[in-house]
Amino acid sequence: MARKKKIQKVDELMEPPVVGRFYLVPTIEYPLSGKVGHWPVLGPKHTDAEHFGFPWEHYHIDTRFWSGAMQRTFGAKKTEIRPGMATNYPLCTIDFGLTRRAVPHPPIEYRRLRCVAATITYQFAGLEPVLSLRRHMGEAAMVDTDHGPICPHRGFRLGSVPADGIITCPLHGLRFCAKSRKAVPPATTEVPHAA
């Protein structure tokens, strides 16, 4: 009898996930577009007060594990959408509706989700807050750990991000040379527009 292969946690991968395979993915239960769902997230939870003027704790959506239903729900919230833009939509601890109200994050729950994309495209590399962050980080390099490289900005594990010469952190677009481990300039100065 064939033995079942253990499902890997996506945040422990040392290489990109394979499209079509299932992984254990960190999710949070969160209300979005009037629907509470288990949304795949990139961690760690953080704030972006310094460079982005966003002091609320939040996660970013991990669009590599976005089902069609999730995309439709998010599309109801944002009429002009591209997956790379959704990655930067914060699932935060405050609801910015008509009245601000707290939306506490429950603990992370790992769920079995299918990979629909091996990479996450960062859409905002040329915007001033990202350029400001890049200037602030200076010559910072990826930090190598026993579990693979992490971004020096928020400690995001970069081990599952493809290393085709350049590794881009999907949280805020910092880029690093896979060989030297040092920071490199942003890929573009273009401001993205909806397709």
C-alpha positions as CSV (number, residue, x, y, z in Angstrom):
1,M,0.0,0.0,0.0
2,A,1.4,3.4,-0.9
3,R,2.2,5.7,1.9
4,K,0.5,9.1,2.0
5,K,3.0,12.0,1.7
6,K,2.9,14.4,4.6
7,I,1.5,17.8,3.5
8,Q,4.1,20.6,3.9
9,K,3.5,23.9,5.6
10,V,4.0,26.6,3.0
11,D,5.9,28.8,5.4
12,E,8.5,26.1,5.9
13,L,9.3,25.5,2.2
14,M,12.8,26.2,0.9
15,E,11.6,26.5,-2.7
16,P,8.5,27.8,-4.5
17,P,5.2,25.9,-4.0
18,V,4.1,23.7,-7.0
19,V,0.9,24.8,-8.7
20,G,-1.8,22.2,-8.3
21,R,-0.4,20.7,-5.1
22,F,-1.9,21.1,-1.6
23,Y,-0.1,22.7,1.3
24,L,-0.9,23.7,4.8
25,V,-1.3,27.4,4.6
26,P,-1.6,30.0,7.5
27,T,-5.1,31.5,7.4
28,I,-7.1,33.9,9.5
29,E,-10.9,34.0,9.8
30,Y,-11.8,37.5,8.6
31,P,-14.8,39.5,7.3
32,L,-14.2,40.7,3.8
33,S,-17.0,42.1,1.5
34,G,-19.6,41.1,4.1
35,K,-18.4,37.5,4.1
36,V,-16.4,35.8,6.8
37,G,-13.9,33.4,5.3
38,H,-10.6,31.8,6.0
39,W,-8.1,33.9,4.1
40,P,-4.6,32.7,3.3
41,V,-2.1,35.1,4.7
42,L,1.6,36.1,4.5
43,G,3.1,36.6,7.9
44,P,4.2,37.9,10.3
45,K,1.4,40.2,11.4
46,H,2.9,43.7,11.5
47,T,2.2,47.5,11.3
48,D,3.6,49.8,8.6
49,A,3.5,53.2,10.4
50,E,7.1,54.3,9.6
51,H,7.1,54.3,5.8
52,F,3.5,53.7,4.8
53,G,1.6,55.7,7.4
54,F,-0.4,52.6,8.3
55,P,-0.2,52.0,12.1
56,W,-2.8,49.1,12.3
57,E,-1.7,45.5,12.7
58,H,-2.4,43.5,9.6
59,Y,-1.5,40.5,7.4
60,H,-1.2,40.5,3.6
61,I,-3.3,38.1,1.5
62,D,-1.3,35.1,0.0
63,T,-2.7,35.0,-3.5
64,R,-0.7,31.8,-4.3
65,F,-3.6,30.0,-2.5
66,W,-6.5,32.1,-3.6
67,S,-9.5,30.0,-4.7
68,G,-11.9,31.3,-7.4
69,A,-14.5,31.9,-4.6
70,M,-12.0,34.0,-2.7
71,Q,-11.2,36.0,-5.8
72,R,-14.9,36.7,-6.4
73,T,-15.4,37.8,-2.8
74,F,-12.4,40.2,-3.0
75,G,-13.6,41.4,-6.4
76,A,-16.9,42.4,-4.8
77,K,-14.8,44.7,-2.5
78,K,-12.4,46.0,-5.2
79,T,-13.8,46.5,-8.7
80,E,-10.4,46.9,-10.3
81,I,-8.3,44.0,-9.2
82,R,-5.2,42.2,-10.1
83,P,-3.8,39.4,-7.9
84,G,-0.6,41.4,-7.1
85,M,-2.7,44.3,-5.8
86,A,-4.7,41.9,-3.6
87,T,-1.5,40.8,-1.9
88,N,-1.1,44.3,-0.6
89,Y,-4.7,44.7,0.6
90,P,-4.3,44.6,4.4
91,L,-6.5,42.3,6.5
92,C,-6.2,44.6,9.5
93,T,-7.4,44.9,13.1
94,I,-9.6,47.9,12.2
95,D,-12.6,48.1,9.9
96,F,-12.6,51.4,7.9
97,G,-16.3,51.2,7.1
98,L,-18.8,54.0,8.0
99,T,-17.6,53.8,11.6
100,R,-14.2,52.5,12.6
101,R,-14.5,49.4,14.7
102,A,-12.0,46.8,16.0
103,V,-11.7,43.6,14.1
104,P,-9.6,41.3,16.2
105,H,-7.6,38.6,14.5
106,P,-8.2,35.1,15.8
107,P,-5.2,32.9,16.0
108,I,-3.6,31.6,12.7
109,E,-5.2,28.4,11.6
110,Y,-3.4,26.1,9.1
111,R,-5.7,24.9,6.4
112,R,-5.2,22.5,3.4
113,L,-5.3,24.7,0.3
114,R,-4.3,24.2,-3.3
115,C,-1.6,26.3,-4.9
116,V,-2.9,28.3,-7.8
117,A,0.3,30.4,-8.5
118,A,3.9,29.7,-7.7
119,T,4.8,33.4,-7.3
120,I,3.4,36.6,-5.9
121,T,3.9,39.7,-8.0
122,Y,4.7,42.8,-6.1
123,Q,2.9,45.7,-7.9
124,F,4.1,48.8,-6.1
125,A,7.9,48.8,-6.2
126,G,8.2,52.3,-7.7
127,L,5.9,54.1,-5.3
128,E,7.4,56.6,-2.9
129,P,6.7,54.7,0.4
130,V,8.5,51.7,-1.0
131,L,11.4,53.8,-2.3
132,S,11.5,55.5,1.2
133,L,11.7,52.0,2.8
134,R,14.4,51.0,0.4
135,R,16.5,54.1,1.2
136,H,15.9,53.4,4.9
137,M,17.1,49.8,4.6
138,G,20.3,50.9,2.8
139,E,22.7,48.1,2.3
140,A,20.6,45.6,4.3
141,A,21.0,42.0,3.2
142,M,18.7,39.0,3.6
143,V,19.3,37.2,6.9
144,D,20.2,33.5,6.4
145,T,18.7,31.2,9.0
146,D,18.5,27.4,9.4
147,H,15.0,27.7,7.8
148,G,16.2,29.8,4.8
149,P,16.6,33.5,4.2
150,I,14.4,36.1,5.8
151,C,13.7,39.7,4.9
152,P,15.4,42.1,7.3
153,H,12.4,44.5,7.3
154,R,9.6,42.4,8.8
155,G,11.2,39.0,9.1
156,F,9.2,37.3,6.3
157,R,10.6,34.0,5.3
158,L,11.9,34.2,1.7
159,G,12.7,30.5,1.4
160,S,9.6,29.8,-0.8
161,V,10.1,32.8,-3.0
162,P,11.7,31.9,-6.4
163,A,15.4,32.8,-6.6
164,D,15.8,33.5,-10.4
165,G,18.7,35.8,-9.5
166,I,16.5,38.3,-7.6
167,I,14.3,37.5,-4.6
168,T,11.5,40.0,-4.0
169,C,9.8,40.1,-0.6
170,P,6.0,40.0,-1.3
171,L,5.2,42.1,1.8
172,H,6.7,45.4,0.7
173,G,8.8,44.8,-2.4
174,L,12.3,44.8,-1.1
175,R,14.6,43.0,-3.5
176,F,17.8,41.0,-2.9
177,C,20.4,39.3,-5.0
178,A,20.1,35.6,-4.5
179,K,23.8,35.1,-4.8
180,S,25.3,38.0,-2.8
181,R,22.2,38.3,-0.4
182,K,22.4,42.1,-0.7
183,A,19.6,44.5,-1.4
184,V,19.2,45.7,-5.0
185,P,17.2,48.6,-6.5
186,P,13.4,48.4,-7.2
187,A,12.4,46.7,-10.4
188,T,10.4,49.6,-11.7
189,T,9.4,53.1,-11.1
190,E,6.0,52.7,-12.9
191,V,2.8,53.3,-11.0
192,P,0.5,50.3,-11.7
193,H,-2.9,50.9,-13.2
194,A,-5.9,48.6,-13.4
195,A,-6.1,46.4,-16.4
